[in-house]
Amino acid sequence: MTRQATTDELEAYQRDGALVLRNLIEPHWLEALAGAIERDINNPGPFFHGYDAPDGGRFHGNLRIWQNDPIFKRFCLESVLPALAKQFLDTQKLNLLYDQLFVKEAQTSNRTRWHNDQPYWPIRGRQVLSFWVALDHTTLDSGALEFVPGSHKWERWFQPETFGITPSLGVYERNPDYEDIPDIEANRAAYPIVSWELEPGDVYLFHAMTVHGSPGNARGDRRRRGYAVRYVGDDVIYDDRLGVSKPLLNSTLVNGEALDCEQYPVIEVSS
Ligand SMILES: O=C(O)CCC(=O)C(=O)O
């Protein structure tokens, strides 16, 4: 199945660095992903980073899971997402960067701190985006994502910090070229923060430099499962500078090279 991005959507991506794509993921994919998510929760791979939340809930985070489960792999490579990524990135070549699971079970009050993504990733370039697929009805009180529109153009690289209580990902090295992120949460009125409620199958699309975060899931009656898939385009090169996430490094690549390898496969998109 293919889906043409509209002019309004392409403009919103360029201007704001974040938008919502409604009803994008078909029910058969949602059902397959839901099953794969339960398999991942019961038998997570090496990059699992979860914890029990103090208020009784639980956070399950994991990444590079497409390499463990054929459903995630097919979704990353063959769903509607790659062709759409090509359009928004305006790229000839498309690579999968990685995928990531964020499950905030009911009553998991930990916030996802404000951040932008690219400082965490061992890459340089502007053609980098994420899709975040909702598996549940998602509201601000269950952990809907919030974005600072236009922040993808700030050219500010914020120092990565650990999320919630995720010691398994380790402490991020300090990079002297990065800056600490301002306290957006304490100063919300100073930023044009936007958020959208989602239904299952709705998707956030955002640039890797867009500042975003999410509240905890305060609901007692609802999970908040989000599945993010990240893609990169022509101008992206490998760069394993200080401060990046260790599970995303690749020992075969040299700084400055194109990403094309088993870990970051080139995707042939039929349109
Ligand atoms: O799901 C969340 O709370 C955070 C997601 C996120 O930061 C991301 O996908 O980059």
The ligand as an SDF file (V2000), in Angstrom:
LIG
                    3D

 10  9  0  0  0  0  0  0  0  0999 V2000
    7.4010    7.5400   23.6980 O   0  0  0  0  0  0  0  0  0  0  0  0
    7.9680    8.4200   24.3420 C   0  0  0  0  0  0  0  0  0  0  0  0
    7.6050    8.7800   25.4530 O   0  0  0  0  0  0  0  0  0  0  0  0
    9.1650    9.1140   23.7630 C   0  0  0  0  0  0  0  0  0  0  0  0
    9.4010    8.8600   22.3210 C   0  0  0  0  0  0  0  0  0  0  0  0
   10.6170    9.5280   21.8120 C   0  0  0  0  0  0  0  0  0  0  0  0
   11.2710   10.2980   22.4890 O   0  0  0  0  0  0  0  0  0  0  0  0
   11.0450    9.2410   20.4550 C   0  0  0  0  0  0  0  0  0  0  0  0
   10.4340    8.4130   19.7720 O   0  0  0  0  0  0  0  0  0  0  0  0
   12.0580    9.8480   20.0170 O   0  0  0  0  0  0  0  0  0  0  0  0
  1  2  2  0
  2  3  1  0
  2  4  1  0
  4  5  1  0
  5  6  1  0
  6  7  2  0
  6  8  1  0
  8  9  2  0
  8 10  1  0
M  END
$$$$
